[in-house]
Amino acid sequence: QLTDAVTEEAALTILDADPIGVVTHYAIHKLYSIIEHLMNGASAVTVASVFYVGKEGILVDQWKALLRVLNKGGKGAAFAQT
């Protein structure tokens, strides 16, 4: 688990060793930031309206790719565990 910022060289080494883990970590971090912002009620936008279409609860197309990565991502999810 990383607690401090890493150097560019270390980041590239980690990316080379576990690209899926790095991408998954980044995606989860950004997703968490979006959800946190929405949950704070800073705008009239809701979590449901960002991720789902209509009352049917169909996942918005733009989020399907991320869901696929998170669901079927490789075994390199160590970075996403932190």
C-alpha positions in Angstrom: 0.0 0.0 0.0 1.4 3.4 -1.0 1.1 6.2 1.5 3.2 8.9 -0.2 3.5 10.1 -3.8 5.8 8.0 -5.9 8.5 9.2 -8.3 7.8 9.1 -12.0 10.3 6.3 -12.4 8.6 4.2 -9.7 5.2 4.9 -11.2 6.4 3.7 -14.6 7.8 0.6 -13.1 4.5 -0.2 -11.3 2.6 0.5 -14.6 4.9 -1.8 -16.5 4.6 -4.6 -13.8 0.8 -4.3 -13.4 -1.0 -2.2 -16.0 -4.5 -3.5 -15.2 -4.0 -2.8 -11.5 -2.9 0.7 -12.1 -5.8 1.5 -14.5 -8.3 -0.1 -12.1 -7.0 1.9 -9.2 -7.2 5.1 -11.2 -10.8 4.3 -12.4 -12.0 3.5 -8.9 -10.4 6.7 -7.5 -12.1 8.8 -10.1 -15.4 7.0 -9.7 -15.2 7.5 -5.9 -14.5 11.3 -6.4 -17.6 11.5 -8.6 -19.8 9.7 -6.1 -18.4 11.7 -3.2 -19.2 15.0 -5.0 -22.7 13.8 -5.8 -23.4 12.6 -2.3 -22.4 16.0 -0.9 -25.4 17.4 -2.7 -23.3 20.2 -4.3 -25.7 20.2 -7.3 -29.1 19.0 -8.3 -27.6 16.0 -10.1 -28.2 12.7 -8.3 -26.2 9.5 -8.3 -29.0 7.7 -10.1 -29.2 10.3 -12.9 -25.4 10.0 -13.5 -25.3 6.2 -13.7 -28.8 5.1 -14.8 -31.3 6.0 -17.6 -34.9 6.4 -16.7 -36.9 4.4 -14.2 -35.9 1.1 -15.7 -32.5 1.4 -14.1 -30.5 0.7 -17.2 -26.8 1.6 -16.8 -25.7 4.5 -18.9 -23.5 3.4 -21.9 -20.5 5.4 -20.8 -20.3 3.5 -17.5 -20.6 0.0 -19.1 -16.9 -0.1 -20.1 -15.8 0.8 -16.6 -18.1 -1.9 -15.2 -16.7 -4.4 -17.6 -13.1 -3.6 -16.5 -14.0 -3.7 -12.8 -15.9 -7.0 -13.2 -13.5 -8.8 -15.6 -10.3 -7.0 -14.8 -7.2 -9.1 -14.4 -5.8 -10.5 -11.2 -3.7 -7.3 -10.8 -6.3 -5.5 -8.6 -3.8 -5.0 -5.7 -3.8 -1.2 -6.4 -7.6 -1.1 -6.3 -7.7 -2.8 -2.9 -6.2 0.3 -1.1 
